[in-house]
Amino acid sequence: MGSDAVYVDESIAFDRFVSERLLQGALMVQECRACTGTWHPPSGRCPLCGSANWEWREASVQGELYSFTIVHHAPSASFKEHVPYIIGWVELEGSARVLGCIVGVSDAIRVGQRVWLATPDETFPYVVPTFCLSREEAGTK
């Protein structure tokens, strides 16, 4: 992706940190030191208890598809070449639910399938967590 990558929010340093780690093959979540809750996307406070006392933690690279939708209409011109694409909530092992793209999928996608963190699609308009249905395809740890 290089220097042309678009970050989710350039004004917030931890969005850049999370995006850069994704490009390196790691998915970072935040963990609350007060209530031990984990979450993604990044925010300055725990969404469960409101504490600002949190730390970064590298999440598992595998999880289970919790929910998904197939996007058939591009929300903007930059997404036009990508439709249809799949957005899904992934329940990471021992961690948070993460919203991301699901790639390399046939028509047989279903809730409950195992997924693995994959390299983000370099042609997608944003750096987002990307998952696939095959460990071999993901090339992850």
Protein Blocks (a to p, Z undefined) as FASTA:
>chain_A
ZZmbccfblmlmklmmmmmmmmnopacddddfklopacddddfbdfknopabdcdddddf
bdcdfbdcddfbdfbfklmmmpccdddddddehiacdddddehiafkbcehiacdddddd
fkbmbdcddddfbfklnopZZ
